[in-house]
Amino acid sequence: MADQTHVLFVEDDDVIREATQLALERDGFVVTAMPDGLSGLEAFRADRPDIALLDVMVPGLDGVSLCRRIRDESTVPVIMLSARADSIDVVLGLEAGADDYVTKPFDGAVLVARIRAVLRRFGHAGGGRAEEPTSPPNGGVLTFGDLEVDTEGMEVRRAGQPVALTPTEMRLLLEFSTTPGTVLSRDKLLERVWDYGWGGDTRVVDVHVQRLRQKIGQDRIETVRGFGYKLKA
């Protein structure tokens, strides 16, 4: 149930912070709201929330830096909040390890829907059970050059060494590895990995593909211009 889900919300605007906290609490979430990045980091370490909502522009420790600090310690899902959809801060937040972002001003219902979509992917309380990507008939370990993907154990190795992936990166890799050589469009990946039932910003996909390439090899995922991406078989 949603009342089992603990949300860390970091926002320096008093009106937005209080109104959003009340809206989330009305939907059954437990909310810890903090006005700056440093207090947000302390709250994260003390409470270990199920999800973090971080405004990009907060004092003390900005949202992007806070996201990096959280990602150094945890794979907890992170949603960035940005006042401008075209801001470089959106990309910086995703590169720092955020799983998604929402543009301000936002509708409360939309924010709740995005939170629940992320939680479903991560299998946290309030999001229901996460749907796993379809595994190949033989299951087990898939091998692509020096890359090994264990679709049952949810582990990845490169040249025999473990590769640490966030849950979103893992789901993205599973989509590629279970259909090697098949071009997957950005819209299809948004639907399958991010659970978007509506049009989304494809920058989310592009940045996550970039981060995944850095971990499994730059040449492993190929860009098919005008269509999407595919994993080299």
Backbone as CSV, one residue per row, in Angstrom:
resi,resn,N_x,N_y,N_z,CA_x,CA_y,CA_z,C_x,C_y,C_z
1,MET,0.843,-1.192,0.000,0.000,0.000,0.000,0.879,1.243,0.000
2,ALA,0.271,2.375,-0.479,1.040,3.601,-0.581,1.504,4.097,0.776
3,ASP,0.730,3.794,1.879,1.109,4.303,3.184,2.368,3.616,3.715
4,GLN,2.884,2.651,3.014,4.135,2.012,3.394,5.322,2.650,2.681
5,THR,5.056,3.587,1.824,6.101,4.190,1.015,6.581,5.499,1.624
6,HIS,7.887,5.568,1.858,8.489,6.748,2.477,9.167,7.584,1.398
7,VAL,8.743,8.833,1.282,9.262,9.751,0.272,10.127,10.811,0.944
8,LEU,11.354,10.980,0.456,12.183,12.120,0.843,11.980,13.211,-0.200
9,PHE,11.550,14.384,0.236,11.263,15.497,-0.665,12.132,16.677,-0.267
10,VAL,13.016,17.109,-1.167,13.922,18.226,-0.899,13.550,19.382,-1.807
11,GLU,13.076,20.478,-1.217,12.579,21.651,-1.954,12.720,22.877,-1.064
12,ASP,13.343,23.940,-1.595,13.589,25.113,-0.767,12.426,26.103,-0.742
13,ASP,11.511,26.034,-1.708,10.359,26.928,-1.723,9.338,26.434,-0.698
14,ASP,9.073,27.260,0.318,8.203,26.832,1.405,6.809,26.460,0.930
15,VAL,6.254,27.262,0.023,4.894,27.023,-0.439,4.810,25.707,-1.211
16,ILE,5.745,25.506,-2.145,5.744,24.269,-2.933,6.001,23.073,-2.043
17,ARG,6.945,23.209,-1.111,7.289,22.086,-0.240,6.090,21.661,0.606
18,GLU,5.423,22.639,1.218,4.306,22.307,2.101,3.106,21.790,1.319
19,ALA,2.804,22.405,0.171,1.647,21.978,-0.619,1.858,20.576,-1.186
20,THR,3.075,20.314,-1.673,3.362,18.998,-2.252,3.370,17.932,-1.170
21,GLN,3.927,18.256,-0.013,3.927,17.291,1.087,2.501,16.916,1.468
22,LEU,1.613,17.895,1.587,0.220,17.624,1.934,-0.455,16.773,0.869
23,ALA,-0.173,17.083,-0.418,-0.785,16.320,-1.507,-0.331,14.867,-1.479
24,LEU,0.959,14.642,-1.255,1.479,13.273,-1.207,0.940,12.524,0.007
25,GLU,0.835,13.219,1.127,0.311,12.575,2.332,-1.156,12.212,2.165
26,ARG,-1.898,13.041,1.433,-3.300,12.705,1.164,-3.415,11.428,0.335
27,ASP,-2.397,11.152,-0.481,-2.385,9.932,-1.278,-1.813,8.753,-0.504
28,GLY,-1.483,8.957,0.761,-1.073,7.852,1.612,0.412,7.675,1.782
29,PHE,1.226,8.568,1.211,2.668,8.451,1.352,3.137,9.075,2.670
30,VAL,4.197,8.520,3.222,4.886,9.135,4.355,5.970,10.034,3.776
31,VAL,5.979,11.301,4.166,6.871,12.275,3.535,7.780,12.925,4.562
32,THR,9.081,12.927,4.262,10.048,13.734,4.995,10.461,14.863,4.068
33,ALA,10.117,16.097,4.426,10.383,17.254,3.570,11.508,18.089,4.166
34,MET,12.507,18.388,3.336,13.662,19.162,3.778,13.886,20.369,2.865
35,PRO,14.393,21.502,3.432,14.513,22.738,2.653,15.841,22.918,1.921
36,ASP,16.815,22.036,2.160,18.120,22.204,1.512,18.795,20.848,1.345
37,GLY,19.855,20.843,0.538,20.501,19.591,0.194,21.208,18.911,1.355
38,LEU,21.841,19.686,2.216,22.576,19.081,3.335,21.641,18.386,4.320
39,SER,20.528,19.051,4.641,19.561,18.416,5.538,18.890,17.238,4.837
40,GLY,18.751,17.350,3.513,18.198,16.240,2.751,19.096,15.016,2.790
41,LEU,20.408,15.229,2.695,21.356,14.123,2.762,21.329,13.471,4.141
42,GLU,21.255,14.294,5.189,21.177,13.754,6.553,19.909,12.922,6.734
43,ALA,18.788,13.421,6.197,17.528,12.695,6.314,17.571,11.388,5.542
44,PHE,18.216,11.424,4.364,18.333,10.205,3.579,19.111,9.145,4.346
45,ARG,20.222,9.533,4.935,21.052,8.577,5.668,20.361,8.080,6.934
46,ALA,19.547,8.914,7.549,18.878,8.526,8.792,17.645,7.663,8.532
47,ASP,16.891,7.993,7.474,15.588,7.358,7.268,15.570,6.287,6.184
48,ARG,16.539,6.326,5.244,16.565,5.391,4.127,15.191,5.285,3.457
49,PRO,14.758,6.369,2.805,13.431,6.391,2.181,13.348,5.446,0.984
50,ASP,12.113,5.213,0.527,11.888,4.351,-0.636,12.150,5.079,-1.941
51,ILE,12.009,6.407,-1.938,12.219,7.202,-3.143,12.574,8.621,-2.733
52,ALA,13.370,9.300,-3.566,13.767,10.678,-3.278,13.305,11.597,-4.400
53,LEU,12.659,12.702,-4.023,12.286,13.761,-4.960,13.185,14.948,-4.668
54,LEU,14.005,15.326,-5.638,15.016,16.356,-5.399,14.838,17.513,-6.365
55,ASP,14.611,18.700,-5.821,14.604,19.888,-6.668,16.042,20.201,-7.074
56,VAL,16.223,20.596,-8.320,17.574,20.857,-8.819,18.223,22.019,-8.078
57,MET,17.475,23.112,-7.901,18.047,24.328,-7.331,17.677,24.451,-5.859
58,VAL,18.466,23.811,-5.001,18.290,23.966,-3.558,19.618,24.424,-2.968
59,PRO,19.581,25.175,-1.858,20.821,25.712,-1.274,21.626,24.663,-0.528
60,GLY,22.872,25.038,-0.237,23.761,24.180,0.562,24.417,23.107,-0.272
61,LEU,23.631,22.198,-0.772,24.085,21.118,-1.653,23.000,20.992,-2.711
62,ASP,23.322,21.388,-3.952,22.282,21.410,-4.980,21.771,20.002,-5.278
63,GLY,20.613,19.936,-5.950,19.954,18.667,-6.178,20.777,17.675,-6.970
64,VAL,21.529,18.156,-7.956,22.359,17.269,-8.769,23.466,16.656,-7.909
65,SER,24.126,17.489,-7.101,25.183,16.971,-6.223,24.612,16.025,-5.181
66,LEU,23.424,16.343,-4.666,22.775,15.460,-3.705,22.451,14.117,-4.341
67,CYS,21.996,14.150,-5.586,21.706,12.906,-6.306,22.971,12.054,-6.420
68,ARG,24.094,12.675,-6.747,25.354,11.928,-6.848,25.717,11.295,-5.511
69,ARG,25.539,12.043,-4.417,25.874,11.520,-3.091,24.977,10.336,-2.740
70,ILE,23.695,10.463,-3.057,22.768,9.363,-2.804,23.135,8.154,-3.642
71,ARG,23.457,8.391,-4.907,23.769,7.272,-5.801,25.062,6.576,-5.403
72,ASP,25.987,7.297,-4.766,27.212,6.671,-4.266,26.921,5.663,-3.159
73,GLU,25.784,5.847,-2.477,25.473,5.030,-1.310,24.312,4.073,-1.521
74,SER,23.517,4.300,-2.561,22.272,3.541,-2.669,21.766,3.521,-4.109
75,THR,20.930,2.527,-4.405,20.256,2.459,-5.702,18.793,2.890,-5.576
76,VAL,18.437,3.561,-4.471,17.074,4.033,-4.273,16.662,4.904,-5.463
77,PRO,15.427,4.783,-5.944,15.007,5.603,-7.085,15.003,7.090,-6.757
78,VAL,15.404,7.892,-7.745,15.481,9.340,-7.589,14.748,10.009,-8.750
79,ILE,13.871,10.951,-8.415,13.209,11.779,-9.420,13.651,13.209,-9.188
80,MET,14.171,13.848,-10.243,14.574,15.238,-10.153,13.398,16.139,-10.519
81,LEU,13.337,17.302,-9.864,12.321,18.303,-10.157,13.027,19.528,-10.717
82,SER,12.633,19.939,-11.925,13.300,21.057,-12.586,12.265,22.073,-13.046
83,ALA,12.601,23.362,-12.925,11.677,24.422,-13.327,11.650,24.633,-14.831
84,ARG,12.635,24.103,-15.549,12.697,24.302,-16.995,12.935,22.978,-17.692
85,ALA,12.029,22.646,-18.627,12.146,21.361,-19.332,13.374,21.329,-20.226
86,ASP,13.809,22.503,-20.722,14.941,22.516,-21.635,16.262,22.804,-20.914
87,SER,16.239,22.790,-19.603,17.423,23.133,-18.835,18.477,22.046,-18.914
88,ILE,19.731,22.463,-18.949,20.840,21.516,-18.899,20.826,20.763,-17.575
89,ASP,20.152,21.346,-16.569,20.069,20.686,-15.266,19.365,19.341,-15.353
90,VAL,18.427,19.210,-16.298,17.728,17.937,-16.473,18.716,16.851,-16.850
91,VAL,19.542,17.139,-17.853,20.532,16.166,-18.305,21.555,15.904,-17.213
92,LEU,21.994,16.954,-16.530,22.971,16.778,-15.455,22.412,15.886,-14.352
93,GLY,21.119,16.064,-14.048,20.496,15.236,-13.028,20.442,13.776,-13.443
94,LEU,20.095,13.522,-14.696,20.043,12.149,-15.189,21.439,11.535,-15.219
95,GLU,22.424,12.331,-15.632,23.798,11.827,-15.660,24.311,11.538,-14.251
96,ALA,23.777,12.251,-13.259,24.191,12.038,-11.872,23.590,10.771,-11.289
97,GLY,22.632,10.177,-12.014,22.058,8.922,-11.534,20.567,8.946,-11.292
98,ALA,19.896,10.067,-11.593,18.446,10.128,-11.419,17.769,9.182,-12.403
99,ASP,16.629,8.661,-12.003,15.888,7.717,-12.834,14.849,8.398,-13.711
100,ASP,14.410,9.579,-13.309,13.389,10.291,-14.060,13.390,11.737,-13.603
101,TYR,12.586,12.578,-14.260,12.445,13.953,-13.812,11.033,14.441,-14.115
102,VAL,10.618,15.449,-13.363,9.314,16.081,-13.543,9.543,17.589,-13.608
103,THR,8.870,18.250,-14.553,9.038,19.685,-14.737,8.055,20.462,-13.877
104,LYS,8.550,21.495,-13.216,7.690,22.392,-12.440,7.202,23.541,-13.327
105,PRO,5.977,24.039,-13.100,4.995,23.565,-12.115,4.374,22.246,-12.570
106,PHE,4.081,21.382,-11.615,3.529,20.075,-11.949,2.171,19.892,-11.280
107,ASP,1.365,19.072,-11.896,0.090,18.684,-11.325,0.331,17.575,-10.310
108,GLY,-0.330,17.657,-9.169,-0.109,16.674,-8.118,-0.394,15.252,-8.564
109,ALA,-1.447,15.082,-9.369,-1.803,13.746,-9.847,-0.729,13.186,-10.768
110,VAL,-0.139,14.069,-11.585,0.932,13.632,-12.484,2.155,13.209,-11.681
111,LEU,2.500,13.979,-10.657,3.649,13.628,-9.820,3.435,12.282,-9.147
112,VAL,2.250,12.061,-8.604,1.956,10.783,-7.953,2.050,9.638,-8.954
113,ALA,1.534,9.855,-10.173,1.601,8.810,-11.195,3.034,8.472,-11.542
114,ARG,3.885,9.490,-11.638,5.287,9.239,-11.963,5.993,8.525,-10.811
115,ILE,5.681,8.903,-9.584,6.267,8.227,-8.423,5.889,6.755,-8.440
116,ARG,4.618,6.465,-8.651,4.161,5.080,-8.637,4.733,4.283,-9.795
117,ALA,4.916,4.941,-10.950,5.520,4.250,-12.086,6.951,3.832,-11.755
118,VAL,7.717,4.737,-11.130,9.090,4.409,-10.740,9.097,3.297,-9.694
119,LEU,8.199,3.392,-8.724,8.152,2.382,-7.665,7.781,1.004,-8.212
120,ARG,6.905,0.962,-9.215,6.568,-0.326,-9.823,7.808,-0.961,-10.439
121,ARG,8.618,-0.151,-11.097,9.830,-0.688,-11.723,10.794,-1.227,-10.671
122,PHE,10.815,-0.580,-9.513,11.752,-0.975,-8.473,11.168,-1.994,-7.515
123,GLY,9.845,-2.244,-7.607,9.207,-3.218,-6.735,9.030,-2.752,-5.318
124,HIS,9.019,-1.409,-5.091,8.844,-0.884,-3.744,7.376,-0.869,-3.359
125,ALA,7.136,-0.697,-2.076,5.769,-0.564,-1.579,5.096,0.618,-2.243
126,GLY,3.811,0.463,-2.501,3.042,1.540,-3.099,3.060,1.489,-4.599
127,GLY,3.969,0.731,-5.183,4.040,0.679,-6.616,3.561,-0.625,-7.173
128,GLY,3.183,-1.540,-6.304,2.779,-2.852,-6.786,4.005,-3.685,-7.105
129,ARG,3.814,-4.825,-7.724,4.924,-5.692,-8.067,5.548,-5.255,-9.376
130,ALA,6.854,-5.267,-9.404,7.545,-4.868,-10.627,7.401,-5.966,-11.674
131,GLU,7.122,-5.558,-12.905,7.062,-6.516,-13.994,8.464,-6.757,-14.513
132,GLU,8.857,-7.985,-14.610,10.187,-8.307,-15.107,10.151,-8.440,-16.620
133,PRO,11.206,-7.964,-17.318,11.284,-8.180,-18.746,11.257,-9.667,-19.060
134,THR,10.692,-9.992,-20.196,10.591,-11.392,-20.575,11.968,-12.008,-20.751
135,SER,12.214,-13.152,-20.097,13.494,-13.843,-20.206,13.464,-14.786,-21.393
136,PRO,14.620,-15.077,-21.970,14.677,-16.028,-23.065,14.281,-17.416,-22.575
137,PRO,13.836,-18.296,-23.475,13.368,-19.619,-23.074,14.370,-20.392,-22.219
138,ASN,15.674,-20.276,-22.534,16.652,-21.058,-21.790,17.082,-20.372,-20.495
139,GLY,16.692,-19.103,-20.296,17.041,-18.384,-19.074,18.542,-18.327,-18.888
140,GLY,18.969,-18.168,-17.639,20.383,-18.234,-17.315,21.194,-17.071,-17.836
141,VAL,22.441,-17.376,-18.199,23.415,-16.354,-18.563,23.481,-16.172,-20.076
142,LEU,23.363,-14.923,-20.502,23.529,-14.564,-21.908,24.910,-13.942,-22.063
143,THR,25.613,-14.292,-23.135,26.974,-13.816,-23.343,27.070,-13.022,-24.640
144,PHE,27.676,-11.847,-24.540,27.910,-10.988,-25.690,29.361,-10.521,-25.608
145,GLY,30.266,-11.235,-26.266,31.685,-10.928,-26.143,32.131,-11.135,-24.718
146,ASP,32.700,-10.092,-24.115,33.159,-10.216,-22.726,32.078,-9.852,-21.721
147,LEU,30.855,-9.632,-22.227,29.750,-9.232,-21.363,28.857,-10.432,-21.054
148,GLU,28.585,-10.665,-19.770,27.701,-11.734,-19.338,26.523,-11.137,-18.576
149,VAL,25.310,-11.515,-18.982,24.096,-11.009,-18.344,23.326,-12.195,-17.781
150,ASP,23.220,-12.256,-16.470,22.472,-13.312,-15.803,21.039,-12.811,-15.631
151,THR,20.122,-13.310,-16.489,18.749,-12.812,-16.483,17.930,-13.336,-15.318
152,GLU,18.437,-14.330,-14.614,17.729,-14.859,-13.452,18.315,-14.322,-12.153
153,GLY,19.626,-14.260,-12.077,20.280,-13.749,-10.879,20.396,-12.243,-10.858
154,MET,20.022,-11.575,-11.982,20.103,-10.120,-12.098,21.513,-9.624,-11.794
155,GLU,22.499,-10.288,-12.420,23.891,-9.891,-12.256,24.537,-9.718,-13.624
156,VAL,25.499,-8.818,-13.677,26.204,-8.530,-14.922,27.701,-8.570,-14.653
157,ARG,28.438,-9.196,-15.571,29.895,-9.230,-15.484,30.492,-8.824,-16.824
158,ARG,31.596,-8.113,-16.728,32.342,-7.722,-17.919,33.779,-8.165,-17.731
159,ALA,34.253,-8.998,-18.638,35.592,-9.574,-18.528,35.770,-10.251,-17.174
160,GLY,34.700,-10.878,-16.681,34.757,-11.613,-15.432,34.559,-10.780,-14.186
161,GLN,34.500,-9.450,-14.343,34.350,-8.573,-13.192,32.906,-8.089,-13.065
162,PRO,32.371,-8.048,-11.835,30.987,-7.599,-11.664,30.802,-6.145,-12.068
163,VAL,29.665,-5.862,-12.671,29.317,-4.506,-13.086,28.136,-4.043,-12.236
164,ALA,28.304,-2.925,-11.545,27.245,-2.398,-10.682,26.303,-1.538,-11.508
165,LEU,25.052,-1.959,-11.593,24.031,-1.218,-12.324,22.911,-0.809,-11.375
166,THR,22.311,0.343,-11.640,21.101,0.705,-10.925,19.961,-0.161,-11.466
167,PRO,18.855,-0.285,-10.714,17.735,-1.076,-11.230,17.234,-0.617,-12.590
168,THR,17.215,0.701,-12.833,16.773,1.179,-14.146,17.754,0.760,-15.235
169,GLU,19.051,0.875,-14.963,20.050,0.433,-15.942,19.940,-1.058,-16.196
170,MET,19.662,-1.834,-15.142,19.527,-3.280,-15.301,18.335,-3.620,-16.166
171,ARG,17.220,-2.968,-15.947,16.038,-3.228,-16.756,16.276,-2.834,-18.209
172,LEU,16.997,-1.746,-18.414,17.322,-1.329,-19.773,18.195,-2.369,-20.463
173,LEU,19.208,-2.866,-19.753,20.091,-3.884,-20.335,19.324,-5.172,-20.620
174,LEU,18.399,-5.536,-19.735,17.614,-6.743,-19.966,16.760,-6.628,-21.220
175,GLU,16.216,-5.438,-21.457,15.432,-5.248,-22.686,16.309,-5.470,-23.918
176,PHE,17.526,-4.959,-23.872,18.440,-5.139,-25.004,18.906,-6.580,-25.118
177,SER,19.281,-7.175,-23.999,19.927,-8.495,-24.049,18.959,-9.615,-24.371
178,THR,17.681,-9.442,-24.077,16.711,-10.492,-24.405,16.242,-10.409,-25.848
179,THR,16.607,-9.326,-26.550,16.299,-9.197,-27.986,17.530,-8.667,-28.722
180,PRO,18.674,-9.364,-28.629,19.913,-8.849,-29.245,19.760,-8.693,-30.750
181,GLY,20.326,-7.608,-31.266,20.254,-7.356,-32.704,18.974,-6.695,-33.146
182,THR,17.988,-6.580,-32.252,16.717,-5.948,-32.585,16.765,-4.478,-32.205
183,VAL,16.362,-3.615,-33.127,16.344,-2.183,-32.849,15.140,-1.854,-31.977
184,LEU,15.393,-1.205,-30.858,14.338,-0.768,-29.951,14.252,0.753,-30.007
185,SER,13.088,1.250,-30.338,12.913,2.698,-30.422,12.927,3.315,-29.039
186,ARG,13.179,4.606,-28.986,13.160,5.311,-27.708,11.770,5.247,-27.077
187,ASP,10.727,5.392,-27.879,9.367,5.326,-27.349,9.075,3.943,-26.763
188,LYS,9.548,2.897,-27.423,9.335,1.548,-26.916,10.078,1.347,-25.599
189,LEU,11.286,1.876,-25.504,12.040,1.757,-24.254,11.388,2.555,-23.131
190,LEU,10.849,3.740,-23.463,10.128,4.510,-22.453,8.938,3.723,-21.921
191,GLU,8.266,3.028,-22.824,7.102,2.239,-22.421,7.495,1.034,-21.576
192,ARG,8.535,0.320,-21.999,8.898,-0.936,-21.335,9.702,-0.736,-20.058
193,VAL,10.625,0.217,-20.081,11.530,0.399,-18.942,10.998,1.434,-17.959
194,TRP,10.476,2.544,-18.481,10.019,3.628,-17.609,8.524,3.571,-17.327
195,ASP,7.826,2.624,-17.947,6.399,2.443,-17.689,5.601,3.683,-18.060
196,TYR,6.026,4.370,-19.126,5.305,5.542,-19.587,4.110,5.109,-20.426
197,GLY,2.911,5.456,-19.963,1.732,5.218,-20.769,1.381,6.452,-21.568
198,TRP,2.309,7.401,-21.605,2.111,8.647,-22.331,3.445,9.039,-22.941
199,GLY,3.422,10.036,-23.811,4.661,10.480,-24.437,5.629,11.012,-23.401
200,GLY,6.881,10.657,-23.526,7.883,11.099,-22.567,9.073,11.743,-23.257
201,ASP,9.958,12.296,-22.465,11.156,12.946,-22.978,12.208,11.883,-23.264
202,THR,12.608,11.771,-24.532,13.554,10.724,-24.910,14.958,10.980,-24.373
203,ARG,15.212,12.169,-23.815,16.513,12.410,-23.191,16.742,11.439,-22.039
204,VAL,15.657,11.018,-21.387,15.785,10.046,-20.303,16.430,8.765,-20.826
205,VAL,15.975,8.319,-21.995,16.536,7.113,-22.607,17.978,7.353,-23.028
206,ASP,18.223,8.447,-23.723,19.560,8.713,-24.261,20.615,8.773,-23.166
207,VAL,20.301,9.447,-22.067,21.290,9.576,-20.982,21.528,8.225,-20.321
208,HIS,20.472,7.434,-20.129,20.656,6.123,-19.516,21.436,5.177,-20.428
209,VAL,21.217,5.264,-21.730,22.014,4.460,-22.663,23.478,4.878,-22.566
210,GLN,23.727,6.171,-22.478,25.097,6.670,-22.343,25.750,6.132,-21.077
211,ARG,25.007,6.175,-19.956,25.549,5.659,-18.691,25.794,4.156,-18.770
212,LEU,24.883,3.438,-19.421,25.042,1.996,-19.558,26.260,1.663,-20.404
213,ARG,26.471,2.411,-21.467,27.646,2.192,-22.315,28.942,2.359,-21.538
214,GLN,28.974,3.339,-20.645,30.182,3.569,-19.860,30.525,2.369,-18.988
215,LYS,29.524,1.580,-18.629,29.727,0.452,-17.725,29.951,-0.872,-18.454
216,ILE,29.319,-1.048,-19.627,29.422,-2.342,-20.308,30.243,-2.277,-21.587
217,GLY,30.703,-1.074,-21.968,31.486,-0.921,-23.189,30.796,0.005,-24.171
218,GLN,31.528,1.002,-24.639,30.933,2.016,-25.503,30.372,1.447,-26.802
219,ASP,30.980,0.376,-27.306,30.565,-0.169,-28.602,29.512,-1.262,-28.491
220,ARG,29.115,-1.617,-27.266,28.203,-2.749,-27.112,26.788,-2.408,-27.571
221,ILE,26.344,-1.168,-27.321,25.019,-0.732,-27.755,25.189,0.208,-28.937
222,GLU,24.570,-0.129,-30.037,24.719,0.625,-31.283,23.541,1.569,-31.491
223,THR,23.847,2.784,-31.904,22.806,3.744,-32.271,22.410,3.536,-33.723
224,VAL,21.129,3.349,-33.956,20.606,3.234,-35.317,19.863,4.539,-35.577
225,ARG,20.512,5.446,-36.281,19.993,6.804,-36.427,18.589,6.810,-37.029
226,GLY,17.726,7.578,-36.366,16.358,7.700,-36.832,15.437,6.612,-36.332
227,PHE,16.000,5.586,-35.663,15.167,4.470,-35.215,15.320,4.170,-33.710
228,GLY,16.538,4.108,-33.212,16.718,3.785,-31.801,18.055,3.153,-31.517
229,TYR,18.044,2.127,-30.680,19.279,1.455,-30.267,19.124,-0.061,-30.368
230,LYS,20.264,-0.725,-30.478,20.249,-2.200,-30.432,21.527,-2.699,-29.792
231,LEU,21.427,-3.851,-29.157,22.594,-4.505,-28.570,23.247,-5.364,-29.645
232,LYS,24.548,-5.204,-29.810,25.261,-6.014,-30.790,25.275,-7.470,-30.347
233,ALA,24.772,-8.340,-31.193,24.689,-9.771,-30.856,26.050,-10.406,-30.925
